[in-house]
Structure formats: C-alpha cells, structure tokens
Amino acid sequence: MDKNNLVLEDHLEPILAILKAVIAAPQRLSQKEFTNLLRKYPRPEGGMYSRSQLIQVYREVAGQHGLPPFNDEVLERLRRKPVRTSSGVTPVTVLTKPFPCPGTCIFCPNDVRMPKSYLSDEPGAQRAEQNSFDPYLQTYIRLLTYYNLGHPTDKIEIIVLGGTWSFYPETYQIWFIKRIFDALHDFGKGIDRRAEVEAALEAASQLHPKNNLINVTVHGITLEQSYNQVVQNVYKQEMYRSRELVEEIITGVRERSPIDEFATWEELEAAHLENETAACRAVGLVIETRPDHISEAEVLRIRRLGCTKVQIGFQSLNDDVLRLNKRGHDVAATRRAVKLLRKAGFKIHAHWMPNLYGSTPELDIQDYERMFHDPDFCPDELKVYPCSLIESAELMQRYQDGSWQPYTHEELLHVLTECFMRTPEYCRLTRVIRDIPGTDIVVGNQLTNFRQIVENELKKREQRSPDIRAREIRQQQVSLSDLTLDEVWYKTSCADEVFLQFITRERNIAGFLRLSLPYSDETPLTDELSEAAIIREIHVYGQAVSIGELQPGRAQHLGLGTQLIDHAIEISRQRGYKRLAVISAIGTREYYRKRGFDDGRLYQIMALQPTM
C-alpha cells in the first residue's frame, strides 16, 4: 500500500469506522455516498483516505476489531472502478516501443515519442513512456495498481498495442511476450525485480525517461520528414544497440541483462508451461497488426506466441477510401487476412473508422452494413474510431485545402446510432471514440463519452444496441433458471459460425461460446485442425472472481462454461466432425484438460465419438 508514512495505529479508528459503514450498507455505496463517508471520517492530519489505503488496511485487519473475515464481496464494495473487471477478466495493456511502421496513412498521428498511431498524452501511452516501454515494468506496475484498488489479478487478458506488431523483429516479439510472463510470475510470487530492470534501463536504454531527450516534432502540413525517417534517426542508438546485443548474445560473447531484447522460443515455451498453474495466469493474449502483414506463416507464429485474439485495422471496406487515405492495401487484403485468422481460430477484433477522407455519413453506414452482411468480414469485436484530426497527421493538408471536414455532432450521432442498431448480437463494441485528449484534436468531436450519448439517444427511441457489451450482466445476480441457451448461426468465408449464448428474458448475456464449423473444402492451416470444429472463445460474464472461488449467484460459477462446451460437442458431432479443437490461452489449458481436451502443439484437441 502507498501508506504515505501512515502508521496503522494512528489511523485504525477512523478507518475501521469507514469499513464498518461500507459493510453495513444494504448495497454498494455510490461515489457521492462514499465521498461523504470519507469526509465524515477524515485523516487526523486532514484530508481523506484513498481507496487503496482502505483496501490495504482491510486486508490486514479483516476478521479482527469486529470486522468479518476477509471476503471478496467487501473488497468489491471498496474497489474503485469495478467496471474495469466486470467483464470477467482483468485487462493489462502494454505498448511496444517506437519503431518504423509500414503504413503511410494520412489520418495517423506522427508522435515520434510513441509507436505509430499513438499519442504521448493518452493514459496508456503515458504509462508506457514512464516505464521506458519495458514489458516487465508495464505489466508489473499495472498488476500492482489493480491489486491496490481491490481488483483480482489472477485471470489476466494481456493486450499488446503499438504500431504494427508483425513488423517488429521476431526476437523482439518473443522477448516482449516472455517478459510479460516473467512479470506475471514474479507478481504472483511476491517477487519484485523492478529496481533491477529500472537500473539497467537508466544505464543503457535511450528509452529511459532520463535519457530520452527527443524534442523533434512532425508537422502534418509540411511533413518535411516522415515518422519512419525521424524514428530511425533519433532512435538510431537504441536500434543499433538492440541489433548489436542480439548478435553478441547469439554468438555467446555476452550474457543477457533483463532489458536485452532477445529470447528463444524454448524460453518462451518454458514460461508458458509455468503460467499454466501460476497465481497470475494469462487467460487471453492480444496483438494488433495490419491486414497486409497477415500470412499463413505469420498466423502460426503469433499462435505459437500464445495469442488468442488479433486486433486488425479494417479502417474502411471501400477501396476508394483506402486509396485516398494512403492505407497501403485494398479490401481484398482484409478479406484474405480475416479468412486466415478465422481458419486458425483467432478472435477477430476489428478497428473501423467513419469520417475518413473521401467518405460521407451515408457511405459509412453502407460500409458498416457490409462489415456484417459480407461473410468475408463479420468481426467478433469492434472498435469504432471516428477520424480525429491530429496536428502531426498528413490529413491536416486535406483540412487546410477544404477537401476534408469533421462530421458535425449531429452527423456523427446519426452515423453511430445507425451503426449501433446494425451490430449483430455476436459482436462486442469494445470501444467507441478513441481516448485522445481534447488538447490534441485540432477540430471535430472531443467528447469521449459518445457511447453514452448514443445509448441515451437509443433510449429515447425505446431501443438499445444488440451488441454484447450493451447486454452484459455485469454485477447482476443470476441463477440457471433465469437463463436460456440461444443459438445465432451465420456464414463466413471459410466456416459456419455458431454463437451460443446464455441469456435472460431481456436478452442480457451471462456467457457465450464461439464455435467454428469449417467447410469441408477448406484446407486447414495445420494438421492439428484437420477434420476439427474449433472453439474460438468461451467467456462467462460478471465481475471477475478469483480462480477456485465460489460466489453464489455469480455467472462465473454457474457451470455455464461446461454446459457451453457440452453443447458445442453435440453440434460438432451432429455435423460430422471427428475432433473438436480449442484455441486456448496459456492460462486456460488446465481448464480445458479437466474437460477432456488433450494438448497439441498449438491447440488442445478432443476426439469426438460419432453419433449413433
């Protein structure tokens, strides 16, 4: 805990009063009620206690001084922003380092302090920069923050963002993922190696805040130098050091330090093995890339890294719009990429951008409809990022000559409202509006709560979005009698997809399974998937709870996952598949073993007995 030299004995009385009031309340206190309670029992020297301080004291004195034994329900009442883990897992986002990008998109920011397309003012980017873009430090500090705020840290979804993942060297990719796992394992064991890593970075890395003195700015109107030119020039020392160190390590000239960007596949696989039963398990691993950097070899490589989901930039499904925005690929590339990812069982998390140069509100709505009516696309999750004008982007030139204008508030509301209503039940709208500080936006929408604005508009019409996020049960208590099993079938380029969902009468969703039934004429990417149906995802909603913990009424402990698997087995048998594969995350392998799946090289497999 950040005690700020807090001596427990001096603060125990007011903190106990606060804890007992929180526990005695009939339900979780609102933010206003909680603040009033903190003001009623201030610190002796003045000021209010932080939630992290209350949580740490509760952990220390639960079961004493008239408090009940430690339990997660009390912790949930104390934690800040419970919505962060209300989808069932705890997300940890880490950013890769600044690095050249193969794209030349005119809408993309050119902040050379960041990996391509990110801005140094964004919260996640700030954390990355403060930690020298080191994967160990970013992961460890995020876990510590969650722990201090009372969130579970045993089921972690790792989200790797920053530029085009597939463009980074393979040695960097392996090292980056392995160091994330190292942080998970150390944190779970109570080991803290941050000081060692920090010292190594300060001594040798240009990316350490004390050493990173870059003050070069790319201006979108002039673009005297491209992002890639500047990054390769100003980070020349860092890039040369990384290449030199890798060569020395491979040839045995030197031993590795924690920050040397090199690891072997064998070392990563050993980390995977440890994580299967670790205290902090990776139950999902996500990377982001471009459609034109997806190939069969790349798909199998990211699977070997342990990835289960890919964020991929569709941006537009209109070739004219892609060309005008210098995207660097056509819609056909997106079709090929989605098919390859789906054949491998990955969850497909698309990015889509209305208000691009050359588009209109009407074209955007048509584009959105195409995304879910054309079987070549049909993403599982979607980020909707209306184009924002950033001063470093080449789009400034189109704004200056009058050929591009941001949508008005009314136009944007119309587009997003229409899009929300056209989203199928199998898709989750994970984010609407990118979290770009208003100070970075030259013109256009600066409201980051536009999702809420759209939802309020839909409420006026007595409607709501059919998408998953709008239907999650979150903290709602449910029983099996409240739920029915529903099936949504749809066709894609390479398989029939079945979206199995446990829903309430109001169609709120408690859990789901994505089952892919590949067409017989499709050649599998690997022999493991021969004659196999594929479970691409299982997710049970509700506030994340610890592995093995039982909480009555929580969807995560109603056995929904097992029932969904049983139904997927039955459908696969009926359709004549000999095997059922699952694209399991590293930290979920034990779960699937207990349910009859055997380990393969990249997947876990269950042999199916034919129906009689």
C-alpha positions as CSV (number, residue, x, y, z in Angstrom):
1,M,0.0,0.0,0.0
2,D,1.1,3.5,-0.6
3,K,0.8,4.4,3.1
4,N,2.4,7.8,2.8
5,N,4.2,7.1,6.1
6,L,0.8,6.0,7.5
7,V,1.2,4.4,10.9
8,L,-1.7,2.0,11.2
9,E,-2.3,2.5,14.9
10,D,-2.7,6.3,14.4
11,H,-5.4,5.7,11.7
12,L,-7.1,2.5,12.8
13,E,-10.1,4.1,14.5
14,P,-11.4,6.2,11.6
15,I,-10.6,3.5,9.0
16,L,-12.5,0.9,11.0
17,A,-15.5,3.3,11.2
18,I,-15.4,3.7,7.4
19,L,-15.0,-0.1,6.8
20,K,-17.9,-0.9,9.1
21,A,-20.2,1.6,7.4
22,V,-19.3,0.2,4.0
23,I,-20.1,-3.3,5.1
24,A,-23.3,-2.4,6.9
25,A,-24.7,-0.5,3.8
26,P,-27.5,-2.5,2.1
27,Q,-25.7,-2.2,-1.2
28,R,-22.5,-0.8,-2.7
29,L,-22.3,3.0,-2.0
30,S,-22.5,5.4,-4.8
31,Q,-19.4,7.6,-5.4
32,K,-21.2,10.5,-3.8
33,E,-22.1,8.5,-0.7
34,F,-18.6,7.1,-0.5
35,T,-17.1,10.6,-0.6
36,N,-19.4,11.8,2.1
37,L,-18.4,8.9,4.3
38,L,-14.7,9.7,3.8
39,R,-15.3,13.3,4.7
40,K,-17.1,12.1,7.9
41,Y,-14.0,10.2,9.0
42,P,-11.1,12.2,7.7
43,R,-7.4,11.6,8.4
44,P,-6.3,13.1,11.7
45,E,-3.9,15.4,9.9
46,G,-6.5,16.4,7.4
47,G,-7.6,15.1,4.0
48,M,-9.4,11.9,3.0
49,Y,-8.2,8.3,2.9
50,S,-7.7,6.8,-0.5
51,R,-9.5,3.6,-1.5
52,S,-6.1,1.8,-1.9
53,Q,-5.4,2.7,1.8
54,L,-8.7,1.4,2.9
55,I,-8.3,-1.8,0.9
56,Q,-4.8,-2.5,2.3
57,V,-6.0,-1.9,5.9
58,Y,-9.0,-4.2,5.3
59,R,-6.6,-6.9,4.0
60,E,-4.5,-6.5,7.2
61,V,-7.2,-6.5,9.8
62,A,-10.1,-8.5,8.3
63,G,-11.5,-10.8,11.0
64,Q,-10.4,-8.5,13.8
65,H,-11.8,-5.5,15.5
66,G,-15.4,-6.5,14.8
67,L,-14.8,-6.9,11.0
68,P,-16.0,-10.1,9.3
69,P,-13.3,-12.5,7.8
70,F,-11.8,-11.4,4.5
71,N,-14.2,-11.9,1.6
72,D,-14.4,-10.6,-2.0
73,E,-17.8,-9.0,-1.5
74,V,-16.4,-6.4,0.9
75,L,-13.4,-5.9,-1.4
76,E,-15.8,-5.3,-4.3
77,R,-17.6,-2.6,-2.3
78,L,-14.3,-0.9,-1.6
79,R,-12.7,-1.1,-5.1
80,R,-12.5,1.8,-7.5
81,K,-14.0,1.5,-11.0
82,P,-15.4,-2.1,-10.7
83,V,-16.4,-1.9,-14.4
84,R,-12.7,-2.4,-15.2
85,T,-13.1,-6.1,-14.3
86,S,-16.9,-6.5,-14.7
87,S,-16.4,-8.5,-18.0
88,G,-14.9,-11.4,-16.1
89,V,-11.2,-10.8,-16.6
90,T,-8.6,-8.2,-15.7
91,P,-7.1,-6.4,-18.8
92,V,-3.5,-5.4,-18.8
93,T,-2.4,-3.2,-21.7
94,V,1.3,-2.8,-22.7
95,L,2.8,-0.8,-25.5
96,T,5.7,-1.7,-27.8
97,K,8.5,0.8,-28.3
98,P,8.6,3.4,-31.1
99,F,9.5,1.7,-34.3
100,P,9.1,2.2,-38.1
101,C,5.7,1.4,-39.5
102,P,5.0,0.0,-43.0
103,G,1.9,2.3,-43.3
104,T,1.6,5.8,-44.6
105,C,-2.0,6.5,-43.6
106,I,-2.8,10.2,-43.8
107,F,-5.1,10.1,-40.7
108,C,-2.4,8.5,-38.5
109,P,-0.7,10.7,-35.8
110,N,3.1,11.0,-36.1
111,D,4.2,11.3,-32.5
112,V,7.8,10.1,-32.6
113,R,7.8,9.5,-28.9
114,M,5.3,6.7,-29.4
115,P,4.8,3.7,-31.5
116,K,3.0,4.6,-34.7
117,S,-0.6,5.9,-34.4
118,Y,-0.4,6.5,-30.6
119,L,-0.1,9.8,-28.8
120,S,2.0,10.6,-25.8
121,D,-0.9,12.2,-24.0
122,E,-3.0,9.0,-24.0
123,P,-3.1,7.4,-20.5
124,G,-1.8,4.0,-21.6
125,A,0.9,5.7,-23.6
126,Q,2.0,7.8,-20.7
127,R,2.4,4.7,-18.5
128,A,4.5,3.0,-21.3
129,E,6.8,6.0,-21.7
130,Q,7.3,6.4,-17.9
131,N,8.4,2.7,-17.9
132,S,10.7,3.0,-20.9
133,F,8.3,0.8,-22.9
134,D,9.7,-2.1,-21.0
135,P,7.2,-5.0,-21.0
136,Y,8.1,-6.2,-17.5
137,L,7.7,-2.8,-15.8
138,Q,4.5,-2.0,-17.6
139,T,2.9,-5.3,-16.7
140,Y,4.1,-5.4,-13.1
141,I,3.0,-1.8,-12.3
142,R,-0.4,-2.4,-13.9
143,L,-0.9,-5.5,-11.8
144,L,0.2,-3.6,-8.7
145,T,-2.3,-0.8,-9.4
146,Y,-5.2,-3.3,-9.8
147,Y,-4.2,-5.1,-6.6
148,N,-4.1,-1.8,-4.6
149,L,-7.5,-0.9,-6.0
150,G,-9.0,-4.2,-4.9
151,H,-9.3,-5.9,-8.3
152,P,-8.5,-9.6,-8.9
153,T,-5.1,-10.3,-10.5
154,D,-5.3,-14.0,-11.2
155,K,-7.1,-14.0,-14.6
156,I,-5.3,-11.5,-16.9
157,E,-6.0,-10.6,-20.5
158,I,-2.8,-9.3,-22.0
159,I,-3.3,-6.6,-24.7
160,V,-0.2,-5.7,-26.6
161,L,-0.7,-2.5,-28.6
162,G,1.6,-0.2,-30.5
163,G,2.3,0.1,-34.2
164,T,2.2,-3.0,-36.4
165,W,3.2,-6.0,-34.3
166,S,4.2,-8.1,-37.4
167,F,6.8,-5.5,-38.4
168,Y,8.9,-5.8,-35.3
169,P,11.8,-8.3,-35.4
170,E,10.9,-11.8,-34.3
171,T,13.5,-11.8,-31.5
172,Y,11.9,-8.7,-30.1
173,Q,8.4,-10.3,-30.2
174,I,9.5,-13.4,-28.4
175,W,11.4,-11.4,-25.7
176,F,8.5,-8.9,-25.3
177,I,5.9,-11.6,-24.6
178,K,8.3,-13.7,-22.4
179,R,9.0,-10.6,-20.2
180,I,5.3,-10.1,-19.8
181,F,5.0,-13.6,-18.5
182,D,8.0,-13.0,-16.2
183,A,6.2,-10.1,-14.7
184,L,3.0,-12.2,-14.2
185,H,5.0,-14.9,-12.4
186,D,7.0,-12.6,-10.2
187,F,4.0,-10.6,-9.1
188,G,2.1,-13.8,-8.3
189,K,5.1,-15.0,-6.1
190,G,5.5,-11.6,-4.4
191,I,8.9,-11.1,-6.1
192,D,9.7,-7.5,-7.2
193,R,12.6,-7.1,-9.7
194,R,11.6,-3.6,-10.9
195,A,14.6,-1.9,-9.3
196,E,16.9,-4.2,-11.2
197,V,15.2,-3.5,-14.5
198,E,14.9,0.2,-13.9
199,A,18.7,0.5,-13.1
200,A,19.5,-1.4,-16.3
201,L,17.3,0.8,-18.4
202,E,18.7,4.0,-16.9
203,A,22.2,2.8,-17.6
204,A,21.8,1.6,-21.1
205,S,18.5,2.5,-22.8
206,Q,17.7,5.6,-24.8
207,L,14.1,5.0,-24.0
208,H,14.5,5.6,-20.3
209,P,12.8,9.0,-19.4
210,K,16.1,10.4,-18.1
211,N,17.9,9.5,-21.4
212,N,15.1,10.2,-23.9
213,L,15.7,13.9,-24.7
214,I,13.9,13.8,-28.1
215,N,12.2,17.1,-29.0
216,V,11.6,16.5,-32.7
217,T,8.0,17.2,-33.9
218,V,6.5,16.1,-37.1
219,H,4.1,18.7,-38.6
220,G,1.3,17.3,-40.8
221,I,1.1,20.3,-43.0
222,T,4.7,20.3,-44.1
223,L,5.8,16.7,-43.5
224,E,9.4,17.6,-44.1
225,Q,10.3,14.2,-42.7
226,S,8.2,11.1,-42.3
227,Y,7.6,9.3,-39.0
228,N,9.8,6.5,-40.1
229,Q,12.7,8.8,-41.0
230,V,12.6,10.6,-37.7
231,V,12.3,7.4,-35.6
232,Q,15.1,5.7,-37.4
233,N,17.3,8.8,-37.0
234,V,16.5,9.8,-33.4
235,Y,16.4,6.2,-32.0
236,K,19.5,5.2,-34.0
237,Q,21.4,4.5,-30.9
238,E,18.7,2.3,-29.4
239,M,18.1,0.3,-32.6
240,Y,21.8,-0.2,-33.2
241,R,22.3,-1.3,-29.6
242,S,19.5,-3.8,-29.8
243,R,20.8,-5.4,-33.0
244,E,24.4,-5.5,-31.7
245,L,23.3,-7.1,-28.4
246,V,21.3,-9.8,-30.1
247,E,24.3,-10.7,-32.3
248,E,26.6,-10.8,-29.2
249,I,24.1,-12.9,-27.2
250,I,23.6,-15.4,-30.1
251,T,27.3,-15.8,-30.6
252,G,27.9,-16.2,-26.8
253,V,30.0,-13.0,-26.5
254,R,28.0,-11.7,-23.6
255,E,25.4,-12.6,-21.1
256,R,21.9,-11.1,-21.1
257,S,20.6,-8.4,-18.9
258,P,16.8,-8.1,-18.2
259,I,16.4,-5.4,-20.9
260,D,18.3,-7.1,-23.8
261,E,15.6,-7.7,-26.4
262,F,16.3,-11.4,-27.1
263,A,14.7,-14.6,-26.0
264,T,14.4,-18.0,-27.6
265,W,11.2,-19.9,-28.5
266,E,12.3,-22.6,-25.9
267,E,12.5,-20.0,-23.2
268,L,9.1,-18.6,-24.0
269,E,7.6,-22.1,-24.1
270,A,9.1,-22.7,-20.6
271,A,7.4,-19.5,-19.4
272,H,4.1,-20.7,-21.0
273,L,4.4,-24.0,-19.1
274,E,4.9,-22.2,-15.8
275,N,2.0,-19.9,-16.4
276,E,-0.5,-22.9,-16.8
277,T,-0.7,-23.1,-13.0
278,A,0.7,-19.7,-11.9
279,A,-1.0,-17.4,-9.5
280,C,-1.4,-14.8,-12.3
281,R,-2.5,-16.6,-15.4
282,A,-2.8,-15.2,-19.0
283,V,-6.3,-16.1,-20.0
284,G,-6.0,-14.1,-23.2
285,L,-3.2,-12.6,-25.3
286,V,-3.9,-10.0,-27.9
287,I,-1.7,-8.3,-30.5
288,E,-2.6,-5.7,-33.2
289,T,-1.4,-5.7,-36.8
290,R,-2.4,-4.7,-40.4
291,P,-4.2,-6.9,-42.9
292,D,-1.4,-6.8,-45.4
293,H,1.0,-8.3,-42.8
294,I,-1.1,-11.4,-42.2
295,S,0.1,-14.6,-43.9
296,E,-0.1,-18.3,-43.1
297,A,3.4,-18.2,-41.5
298,E,2.5,-15.1,-39.5
299,V,-0.8,-16.6,-38.3
300,L,1.0,-19.7,-37.0
301,R,3.8,-17.6,-35.5
302,I,1.5,-15.4,-33.4
303,R,-0.4,-18.6,-32.3
304,R,2.9,-20.0,-31.1
305,L,3.5,-16.9,-29.1
306,G,0.3,-17.8,-27.2
307,C,-2.0,-15.3,-28.9
308,T,-5.8,-15.9,-28.9
309,K,-7.1,-12.6,-30.4
310,V,-5.9,-10.2,-33.1
311,Q,-6.8,-6.6,-33.3
312,I,-6.7,-5.7,-37.0
313,G,-7.3,-2.4,-38.7
314,F,-10.1,-2.6,-41.3
315,Q,-10.5,1.2,-41.2
316,S,-12.7,1.1,-44.3
317,L,-14.1,-1.6,-46.6
318,N,-14.2,0.9,-49.5
319,D,-11.2,0.7,-51.9
320,D,-11.5,4.3,-53.0
321,V,-11.4,5.5,-49.4
322,L,-8.5,3.3,-48.6
323,R,-6.6,4.7,-51.6
324,L,-7.4,8.3,-50.8
325,N,-6.1,7.8,-47.2
326,K,-2.9,6.0,-48.4
327,R,-3.7,3.0,-46.4
328,G,-1.3,0.8,-48.4
329,H,-3.6,-2.1,-49.1
330,D,-7.0,-2.8,-50.6
331,V,-10.1,-4.5,-49.3
332,A,-9.0,-7.8,-50.8
333,A,-6.1,-7.9,-48.3
334,T,-8.6,-7.5,-45.4
335,R,-10.6,-10.4,-46.8
336,R,-7.6,-12.6,-47.0
337,A,-6.4,-11.7,-43.5
338,V,-9.7,-12.3,-41.9
339,K,-10.0,-15.7,-43.6
340,L,-6.6,-16.8,-42.4
341,L,-7.2,-15.7,-38.9
342,R,-10.6,-17.3,-38.7
343,K,-9.2,-20.6,-40.1
344,A,-6.7,-20.6,-37.3
345,G,-9.5,-20.0,-34.7
346,F,-8.5,-16.5,-33.6
347,K,-11.0,-14.0,-32.3
348,I,-11.1,-11.1,-34.7
349,H,-11.1,-7.6,-33.2
350,A,-11.5,-5.1,-36.0
351,H,-10.9,-1.3,-36.0
352,W,-13.2,0.8,-38.2
353,M,-13.1,4.5,-38.9
354,P,-16.0,6.6,-40.0
355,N,-15.4,10.2,-41.3
356,L,-12.3,9.2,-43.2
357,Y,-11.1,11.4,-46.1
358,G,-13.4,10.6,-49.1
359,S,-16.2,9.1,-47.1
360,T,-19.6,10.5,-46.1
361,P,-22.2,9.6,-43.4
362,E,-24.2,7.6,-46.0
363,L,-21.1,5.7,-47.2
364,D,-20.1,5.0,-43.7
365,I,-23.4,3.4,-42.8
366,Q,-23.2,1.3,-46.0
367,D,-19.7,0.3,-45.1
368,Y,-20.8,-0.8,-41.6
369,E,-23.6,-2.9,-43.1
370,R,-21.2,-4.5,-45.4
371,M,-19.0,-5.5,-42.5
372,F,-21.7,-7.8,-41.1
373,H,-23.5,-8.8,-44.2
374,D,-20.5,-9.8,-46.3
375,P,-19.3,-13.3,-45.0
376,D,-15.7,-12.3,-45.6
377,F,-15.7,-10.0,-42.5
378,C,-18.1,-10.5,-39.6
379,P,-15.7,-9.4,-36.8
380,D,-16.2,-10.8,-33.3
381,E,-15.3,-7.4,-31.6
382,L,-15.1,-3.9,-32.9
383,K,-13.5,-0.6,-32.1
384,V,-15.3,2.3,-33.8
385,Y,-12.8,5.2,-34.1
386,P,-14.3,8.3,-35.9
387,C,-11.4,10.1,-37.6
388,S,-9.9,12.8,-35.4
389,L,-7.7,15.5,-36.8
390,I,-4.3,15.5,-35.1
391,E,-1.8,18.2,-35.9
392,S,1.0,15.8,-36.8
393,A,-1.1,13.8,-39.3
394,E,-0.9,14.4,-43.1
395,L,-4.7,14.8,-43.0
396,M,-4.0,18.4,-41.9
397,Q,-3.3,19.2,-45.6
398,R,-6.7,18.0,-46.6
399,Y,-8.3,20.0,-43.9
400,Q,-6.4,23.1,-44.9
401,D,-7.4,22.8,-48.5
402,G,-11.0,22.2,-47.5
403,S,-11.4,18.7,-49.0
404,W,-11.9,17.1,-45.6
405,Q,-14.1,18.3,-42.7
406,P,-15.0,16.6,-39.5
407,Y,-18.6,15.5,-39.1
408,T,-20.9,17.8,-37.1
409,H,-22.2,16.5,-33.7
410,E,-25.5,15.6,-35.4
411,E,-23.9,13.8,-38.3
412,L,-21.7,11.8,-36.0
413,L,-24.6,10.9,-33.7
414,H,-26.6,9.8,-36.7
415,V,-23.8,7.6,-38.1
416,L,-23.1,5.9,-34.7
417,T,-26.7,5.5,-33.8
418,E,-27.4,3.7,-37.1
419,C,-24.2,1.6,-36.6
420,F,-25.2,0.6,-33.1
421,M,-28.5,-0.7,-34.3
422,R,-26.9,-2.7,-37.1
423,T,-24.5,-4.5,-34.8
424,P,-25.4,-8.2,-34.5
425,E,-25.6,-10.0,-31.2
426,Y,-22.4,-12.0,-31.7
427,C,-20.2,-8.8,-31.9
428,R,-19.0,-6.7,-29.0
429,L,-18.5,-3.0,-29.4
430,T,-15.4,-2.7,-27.2
431,R,-14.7,1.0,-27.7
432,V,-16.5,3.9,-29.3
433,I,-14.4,7.1,-29.7
434,R,-10.6,6.8,-29.1
435,D,-9.4,8.2,-25.8
436,I,-7.5,11.1,-27.3
437,P,-7.1,14.2,-25.1
438,G,-9.1,17.1,-26.4
439,T,-5.9,19.3,-26.5
440,D,-4.5,17.0,-29.3
441,I,-7.6,17.3,-31.5
442,V,-7.4,20.2,-33.9
443,V,-11.1,20.1,-34.9
444,G,-14.0,17.7,-34.6
445,N,-15.5,15.7,-31.8
446,Q,-13.8,16.0,-28.4
447,L,-16.4,14.1,-26.4
448,T,-15.0,10.8,-25.1
449,N,-18.4,9.7,-23.7
450,F,-20.1,9.4,-27.2
451,R,-21.1,5.8,-26.5
452,Q,-23.3,7.1,-23.7
453,I,-24.7,9.9,-25.9
454,V,-25.6,7.2,-28.5
455,E,-27.1,5.0,-25.8
456,N,-29.2,7.9,-24.5
457,E,-30.5,8.6,-28.0
458,L,-31.5,4.9,-28.4
459,K,-33.3,5.0,-25.0
460,K,-35.4,7.9,-26.3
461,R,-36.5,5.6,-29.1
462,E,-37.0,2.8,-26.5
463,Q,-34.2,0.8,-28.2
464,R,-30.7,-0.4,-27.4
465,S,-27.8,-1.9,-29.3
466,P,-27.9,-5.6,-29.7
467,D,-24.2,-5.9,-29.3
468,I,-22.6,-8.0,-26.5
469,R,-21.3,-5.1,-24.4
470,A,-24.7,-3.5,-24.1
471,R,-26.2,-6.8,-22.9
472,E,-23.5,-7.9,-20.3
473,I,-25.0,-8.8,-16.9
474,R,-22.0,-7.2,-15.1
475,Q,-22.9,-7.2,-11.3
476,Q,-26.4,-8.7,-11.8
477,Q,-27.1,-11.8,-9.8
478,V,-28.5,-14.7,-11.9
479,S,-29.5,-18.3,-11.4
480,L,-29.7,-21.1,-14.0
481,S,-33.5,-20.8,-14.0
482,D,-33.1,-17.1,-15.3
483,L,-31.1,-18.3,-18.3
484,T,-31.9,-20.0,-21.6
485,L,-29.4,-21.2,-24.2
486,D,-29.7,-19.4,-27.5
487,E,-28.0,-20.1,-30.9
488,V,-27.1,-17.5,-33.5
489,W,-25.8,-19.0,-36.8
490,Y,-24.1,-17.1,-39.6
491,K,-21.9,-17.8,-42.6
492,T,-18.3,-16.7,-43.1
493,S,-15.8,-17.1,-45.9
494,C,-14.5,-20.4,-44.5
495,A,-17.0,-21.7,-41.9
496,D,-20.4,-21.8,-40.5
497,E,-20.2,-19.9,-37.2
498,V,-22.4,-20.7,-34.2
499,F,-22.7,-18.1,-31.4
500,L,-24.0,-19.9,-28.3
501,Q,-25.2,-17.6,-25.6
502,F,-26.9,-18.0,-22.2
503,I,-29.3,-15.1,-22.0
504,T,-32.0,-13.7,-19.7
505,R,-35.6,-13.0,-20.8
506,E,-34.4,-9.5,-21.7
507,R,-31.6,-11.0,-23.8
508,N,-28.9,-9.9,-21.3
509,I,-25.9,-12.2,-21.7
510,A,-24.3,-14.2,-19.0
511,G,-21.9,-16.3,-21.1
512,F,-21.1,-17.3,-24.7
513,L,-19.1,-19.7,-26.9
514,R,-17.9,-19.1,-30.5
515,L,-17.9,-22.3,-32.4
516,S,-16.5,-22.5,-35.9
517,L,-17.6,-25.3,-38.3
518,P,-15.1,-25.2,-41.2
519,Y,-16.3,-26.0,-44.7
520,S,-15.2,-29.4,-45.9
521,D,-13.4,-27.9,-49.0
522,E,-11.2,-25.7,-46.8
523,T,-7.6,-26.9,-46.3
524,P,-6.7,-26.5,-42.6
525,L,-3.6,-24.3,-41.8
526,T,-2.2,-27.1,-39.7
527,D,-2.7,-30.9,-39.3
528,E,-4.0,-30.3,-35.8
529,L,-7.1,-28.7,-37.2
530,S,-7.8,-31.5,-39.7
531,E,-11.5,-32.6,-39.6
532,A,-11.9,-30.4,-36.5
533,A,-14.5,-27.9,-35.4
534,I,-13.0,-25.1,-33.4
535,I,-14.0,-23.4,-30.2
536,R,-12.7,-19.9,-30.8
537,E,-13.8,-18.4,-27.5
538,I,-15.6,-19.1,-24.3
539,H,-16.5,-16.2,-22.0
540,V,-18.6,-16.0,-18.9
541,Y,-19.6,-12.5,-17.8
542,G,-19.9,-10.9,-14.4
543,Q,-17.4,-9.3,-12.0
544,A,-14.1,-11.2,-12.2
545,V,-13.6,-13.5,-9.2
546,S,-10.6,-15.5,-8.2
547,I,-9.7,-18.9,-9.6
548,G,-11.4,-21.6,-7.5
549,E,-13.5,-19.1,-5.5
550,L,-17.2,-19.8,-5.2
551,Q,-19.7,-17.0,-5.0
552,P,-23.4,-17.9,-5.2
553,G,-25.3,-16.0,-7.9
554,R,-22.2,-15.2,-9.9
555,A,-22.4,-16.2,-13.6
556,Q,-18.8,-17.3,-13.5
557,H,-19.7,-20.1,-11.1
558,L,-22.9,-21.5,-12.5
559,G,-21.1,-24.0,-14.7
560,L,-22.0,-22.2,-17.8
561,G,-18.7,-22.8,-19.5
562,T,-19.0,-26.6,-19.1
563,Q,-22.6,-26.5,-20.5
564,L,-21.5,-24.4,-23.5
565,I,-18.7,-26.9,-24.2
566,D,-21.1,-29.8,-24.0
567,H,-23.4,-28.1,-26.5
568,A,-20.5,-27.4,-28.8
569,I,-19.5,-31.0,-28.7
570,E,-23.1,-32.1,-29.6
571,I,-23.3,-29.7,-32.5
572,S,-19.9,-30.8,-33.8
573,R,-20.8,-34.4,-33.6
574,Q,-24.1,-33.9,-35.4
575,R,-22.2,-32.1,-38.2
576,G,-19.8,-35.0,-38.6
577,Y,-16.6,-33.6,-37.3
578,K,-14.2,-36.1,-35.8
579,R,-12.5,-33.7,-33.4
580,L,-13.1,-30.5,-31.5
581,A,-10.2,-28.1,-31.2
582,V,-9.9,-25.1,-28.9
583,I,-7.6,-22.1,-29.3
584,S,-6.8,-22.0,-25.6
585,A,-4.9,-19.3,-23.8
586,I,-1.9,-20.4,-21.8
587,G,-3.6,-19.8,-18.5
588,T,-6.7,-21.8,-19.5
589,R,-5.0,-25.0,-20.6
590,E,-5.7,-26.6,-17.2
591,Y,-9.4,-25.7,-17.5
592,Y,-9.7,-27.5,-20.9
593,R,-7.7,-30.5,-19.8
594,K,-10.2,-31.0,-17.0
595,R,-12.9,-31.0,-19.6
596,G,-11.4,-33.7,-21.8
597,F,-9.1,-31.9,-24.1
598,D,-5.6,-33.1,-24.8
599,D,-2.6,-31.0,-25.5
600,G,-1.4,-30.5,-29.1
601,R,1.4,-28.2,-30.4
602,L,-0.7,-25.1,-30.9
603,Y,-4.2,-26.2,-29.9
604,Q,-6.0,-28.5,-27.4
605,I,-8.0,-31.3,-29.0
606,M,-10.8,-33.6,-28.1
607,A,-11.7,-36.7,-30.1
608,L,-15.4,-36.9,-30.9
609,Q,-17.3,-40.2,-30.9
610,P,-19.7,-40.3,-33.8
611,T,-23.4,-40.1,-33.1
612,M,-25.3,-43.4,-33.3
